[in-house]
Amino acid sequence: MHILNHQNLKTLNTFGLPVNAEKLVEIDSIETLMGVLDSEYFCKPYLILGGGSNVLFTQDFPGLVLKNELKGFEVLSEDDKSVHLKIGAGENWHETVLRCVENGWGGIENLSLIPGSVGAAPIQNIGAYGVELKDVLVRVHFVDLKTRVAKSLDNTVCEFGYRTSVFKTTLKNRIFITHVEIELSKKHTLHLEYGAIKDELNKGKIKSKSKSESITIKDVSNAVIAIRQSKLPDPKELGNSGSFFKNPVITEMEFQKLEKDFPDIRSFKVDENHVKLAAGWLIEQCGWKGKRIGNTGSHAKQALVLVNYGGAKGHEIWTLATEIIASVKERFDVQLEPEVNII
């Protein structure tokens, strides 16, 4: 166990914020984790850090950062219809998606190029283009940080919702996720209902298809990658955490009232009684898209993305976020919520 003191976290968060952690340890095995939990260092405030793509540091962290570096990619079972995988929580999510696509295992191709780690995926119940992690997740393995006992939860008790789960609510800061099990299909059902995917495929940029050829999961993955790259800045070039806000969900009655005043409002039907609004559209209508304030701002191609143009402090980005939230509330009477964890 090697504890690093006064560690700069700039390269460990995708906003590229140069905040410091009082102490940091890389967890690359269950034995290392248990050793840390039984050490004198663990009595201080602690933070579990994965890929650092869903966190905004507004200040230095005055305690111990546990960096999840648990690796592993294991086929638990396989037949002609599906494959059951167990993956280390410290694995890179996008690299895992590409590995599965190359093997012909379908179900997560729509989740290509989402930044972060495998262990963070169930916490957020990551989703994109009509697919969510809960659609393929079997169970999550973790260590209870209080009892030091290894446990697991099946999909049915993870309380998955829109960008949330039991790991983000009841079990927040109480567990350390070690592995994630998913089941992928060899008999592919493609999710192409989002127009952006169809449009990208139709451009012929992904792969030219004859009438006798069908679209593959790799085609879908490539389309999603192309779409995301066209809209979202690369964190290595421009610090950001992807979509900063959740798309707000309102009642059908509230939506009908809004639609009368704003007939062009962008929305998606959730169920008979609820409608999801496009947060990016709301933010853009309030004049924030492409607007820069000091070293931060809303990205010119996607209003949902707040960026660090260089030299920004976390509290500056959070101030911008709160101003955006207030302006959307004032104009539309809709409450935006951050998707990013604020530290």
Buried (B, 14 or more C-beta within 10 A) or exposed (E): BEEBEEBBBBEBBBBBBBBBBBBBBBBBBBEBBBBBBEEEBBEEEBBBBBBBBBBBBBEBBEBBBBBBBBBBBEEEEEEEEBBBBBBBBBBBBBEBBBBBBEEBBBBBBBBBBBBBBBBBBBBBBBBBBBBBBBBBBBBBBBBBBEEEEBEEBEBEEBBBBBBBBBBBEEBEEEBBBBBBBBBBBBEBEBBBEBEBBEEBBEEEEBEEEEEEEEBBBBBBBBBBBBBBEEBBBEBEEBBBBBBBBBBBBBEBEBBEEBEEEBEEBBBEEBEEEBBBBBBBBBBBBBEBBEBEBEBBBBBEEBBBBBBBEEEBBBEBBBBBBEEBBEBBBEBBEBEBEBBBBEB
